[in-house]
Amino acid sequence: MISIGAFEYILLSISILLIISILASKLSNKATIPIPLLLIFLAVGMLAGSEGIGKINFDNIKLAQSIGVIALTFILFSGGLDTDYSNIKKVFGTGIVLSTLGVILTTLVVAIAASQILKLPFKESLLLGSIVSSTDAAAVFSILRSKKISLKGNLKSLLELESGSNDPMAVLLTLTSIRILAYPEFSFISILVMFLKNIIIGILSGIIFGKIIHYSFNMLKLEYEGIYSVFSIACVIFVYTITTMVDGNGFLAVYVVGVSLASRNFFYKKSLISFNDSVSWLMQIVMFISLGLLVYPSKLIQMFFPAIIITSILLFVARPIAIFICLIFSKMKLNEKLMISWVGLRGAAPIVLATFPLISGIEKADIFFNIVFFAVLISVLVQGSSIPYMAKILNVHAPFRKKSKYPIEFEQQDKFDAELLEFIVPFNGKIVGKAISELELPNDSLAMLVGRGENYIIVKGNTLLKEGDVILFLAKKADIPIIQKILSDIKTEKEEIEKSE
């Protein structure tokens, strides 16, 4: 008879927790009030913990921090890789200001308020402010996607850029605050030099490795598609580690690598983005569950009032002040600034950062961890649940764009000057009733598929076009304007009358 050891029980526990989290996330999408997935995963971890029904005793802070760091690395890389670079370029300057100056201002406001209200020394208040200063992109956009809500203009791109790039700044401020507490003789000049060095090396590392990895993807010509995914994992770990070893910001480096790759074409790009999206979700679930396991609800309740104070300052004072100062010269409207201010959702990063003081042996570190954890829960519950409604109240919501419904994928390559595009036949278009062969299309263009209602029609020369048909074309970039002109040409009023007669 085969005996079951501790290892098998650990694997069984992990699989059960993952399955419960996924099933719970499915139920949350159907809820009347949108429940952020972050809250679901944390709740699963807390319920499985030593004071929950699972009775799993997990108090290894170092392991939890390591899991959090690895998870954040892959989440940031996936976020960068999924970034629409063309949209990011439009808001790059504003986004960088929010993710740097905005984080610093948030830290200072929280620190000043905490020192006055909670009667903490300013150095300790600065550490607390640094930990809660960054926002969480994954939690925000999981709600927007699940409830089919998008945002007008460049708001979504700006929030994506800010959320994806402000974690490195928060990490830097937290580590700097810990050094100030641990080494009182640490000078301001030393802090500034370390700060600049960290940021500059992180950005340069991301740019350089981004180009190298892109070149490698196109030149290696590996035999199996799946190996590219394994290669990407190795590259992410390598970039983070090397950058950190030379005193750069590893989180910033991997995010820049992701954005760099997103702006270029390479083999199996779409499948790589899809793979890293799955890895990102796995990392989020594992990280949130492990952080939930680390918490003792009985100790958490003791920090209720301090957490309420810190969260209130964060939501209604620090974040708005930081946003309005950063956007003082922006042409954005008041409702857009208010929306950006409200979408300051705290997530995994502050909880992971709260483990750094614990490991460093900072006094009151356990109190800070519980305050931060509770503050994140409140932020996720209040802000996360109200984001869809705030978008409508502030009139910044826009129709949610669904991805293409066609069962065809196309890998764009630099050496292949063509794109796969959809065109809708207008209701009063000149091509209605015509066969595909009658259209004077460029020689190098190819009509591949017609979507009519819920059906797909393989295109032939005698395929007749109807109003509302969606045609899938493969065409050279230079020919696209010509095809658009042919397909969108509208009948004049005279032509309509002649047709009716």
TAGILIN-V232726 format. One record per residue. PHI is phi as a letter, one per 20 degrees, with the letter a starting at -180 (none if undefined). Layout:
PHI ; PHI
This chain:
none ; e ; e ; e ; e ; f ; f ; f ; f ; f ; f ; f ; f ; f ; f ; f ; f ; f ; f ; f ; f ; f ; f ; f ; f ; f ; f ; f ; f ; e ; f ; f ; e ; f ; d ; g ; f ; g ; f ; f ; f ; f ; f ; f ; f ; f ; f ; e ; f ; f ; d ; d ; f ; f ; l ; e ; e ; c ; c ; e ; f ; f ; f ; f ; f ; f ; f ; f ; f ; f ; f ; f ; f ; f ; f ; f ; f ; f ; f ; f ; f ; e ; e ; f ; f ; f ; f ; f ; g ; f ; c ; g ; f ; f ; f ; f ; f ; f ; e ; d ; f ; f ; f ; f ; f ; f ; g ; f ; f ; f ; f ; f ; f ; f ; f ; e ; e ; e ; l ; e ; g ; f ; f ; f ; f ; f ; f ; f ; f ; f ; f ; e ; e ; e ; d ; c ; f ; g ; f ; f ; e ; f ; f ; f ; f ; f ; d ; l ; c ; d ; c ; f ; l ; e ; f ; f ; f ; f ; f ; f ; f ; f ; f ; f ; d ; e ; f ; g ; f ; f ; f ; f ; f ; f ; f ; f ; f ; f ; f ; f ; f ; f ; c ; g ; e ; f ; e ; f ; f ; f ; f ; f ; f ; f ; f ; f ; f ; f ; f ; f ; f ; f ; f ; f ; f ; f ; f ; f ; f ; f ; f ; f ; f ; f ; f ; f ; g ; e ; e ; f ; l ; f ; f ; c ; f ; f ; f ; f ; f ; f ; f ; f ; f ; f ; f ; f ; f ; f ; f ; f ; f ; f ; f ; f ; f ; d ; m ; d ; e ; f ; f ; f ; f ; f ; f ; f ; g ; f ; f ; f ; f ; f ; e ; c ; d ; b ; f ; l ; f ; f ; f ; f ; f ; f ; f ; f ; f ; f ; f ; f ; f ; f ; f ; f ; f ; f ; f ; f ; f ; f ; f ; f ; f ; f ; e ; d ; g ; f ; f ; f ; f ; f ; e ; g ; f ; g ; f ; f ; f ; f ; f ; f ; f ; f ; f ; d ; c ; f ; f ; g ; f ; f ; f ; f ; f ; f ; d ; f ; d ; f ; e ; f ; f ; f ; f ; f ; f ; f ; f ; f ; f ; f ; e ; d ; f ; e ; b ; f ; g ; g ; f ; f ; f ; f ; e ; f ; f ; f ; f ; f ; m ; f ; f ; m ; f ; f ; f ; f ; f ; f ; f ; f ; f ; f ; f ; f ; g ; f ; f ; f ; f ; f ; f ; g ; f ; d ; g ; g ; f ; f ; f ; f ; f ; e ; l ; c ; e ; c ; g ; e ; e ; e ; f ; g ; e ; f ; e ; c ; d ; c ; e ; f ; c ; f ; e ; d ; e ; b ; c ; d ; c ; d ; c ; d ; f ; f ; f ; d ; f ; f ; e ; f ; n ; e ; e ; g ; f ; e ; f ; e ; e ; g ; g ; e ; e ; c ; e ; d ; b ; c ; e ; c ; m ; e ; d ; d ; c ; f ; f ; c ; f ; e ; f ; e ; e ; d ; g ; n ; f ; d ; d ; e ; d ; d ; b ; f ; g ; f ; e ; g ; g ; f ; f ; g ; f ; f ; f ; e ; f ; e ; f ; f ; f ; f ; f ; f ; f ; f ; f ; f ; f
